[in-house]
Amino acid sequence: MNILVTGGAGYIGSVTVEELIKAGHELVVYDNLTQGHRQAVHPRVFFVEADLADRETLSAVFEEHSTQAVMHFAAHSVVSFSMRDPLRFVRENVSNAINLLEAMAAHEVKRFILSSTANVYGDPDSIPIREEDRLAPSSPYGESKLMIERILHWCEVRYGLLYASLRYFNAAGASAAYGEDHNPETHLIPLVMKVALGQREHLDIYGDDYPTRDGTCVRDYIHVVDLARAHILALQALDEGSCIYNLGNGEGFTVQEVVATARQVTGHPIPAGTTSRRPGDPATLVASSEKIRRELGWEARFPDLKDIIESAWRWHEAHPQGYAE
């Protein structure tokens, strides 16, 4: 299948591209490289460096390539940024998605996979979170993804679009070739890796007074390769109709548990100190993957936190400066 992957130079996008190539698909990667990296673009894809706000270039890509499906990863995704500048954050995420969907409608492309987030549930009523649970985003980031999901529904009604929205939290780990490299870095595991590499003196833990087993936030960490495989399964299942799936490990880990495991894996003491909570951070977020397991046969191949962190550590040891090398 000929697939357009937006954000394919980013963390989750690059690993998904790698898995799509292994599965025999032909790809165009569309990325403005503000958060992605040219070095993370797979050598066997056609690469377009452009912004989704550039509607002329976007239309030209659909004109020149026989696109049959779109996987949409390109978006602002830092929750703290969304809290500081919600208008810009929501405007750009939603308007760029609309530009993409308009181009698809104009060129009669009917398959769409959205990289969404379990942040659409906000502070959940129960754990693990299920697809039918109340939707109440706790940040403009989650709100922007929920807006896009609602737009997808109306695109299905009006244009016959088949879509899958995959809601997940913390992608983690790495493949052999592609890993996590953000600037600035805000995600826990790569920040821990930077401390272990001697690039940061210590780790800041945002709050230790949450109602959890050790006072730090509980999060669901899912291996990025397992996420990539889920996107491919969802694409294959679209002929059966549009769908929404949660993706999670099924087990949550506290910040302190992540740090303790990283100390074991890296052999580094990883000094850590506590600072104030961040706005928009619920205490516990763990998503149920029961539905996608049942309907699509998806299974996490790397559910163990130690395995996830070991894969991240191998990549960061091999790429201590990230893609800058």
Beta strands, then each sheet from edge to edge (+ up, - down):
strand 1: 2-6
strand 2: 26-31
strand 3: 46-49
strand 4: 69-72
strand 5: 111-117
strand 6: 162-168
strand 7: 170-172
strand 8: 203-206
strand 9: 218-223
strand 10: 243-247
strand 11: 252-254
strand 12: 272-275
strand 13: 284-285
sheet 1: 3+ 2+ 1+ 4+ 5+ 6+ 10+
sheet 2: 7+ 9+ 11-
sheet 3: 7+ 9+ 13+
sheet 4: 8+ 12+
end
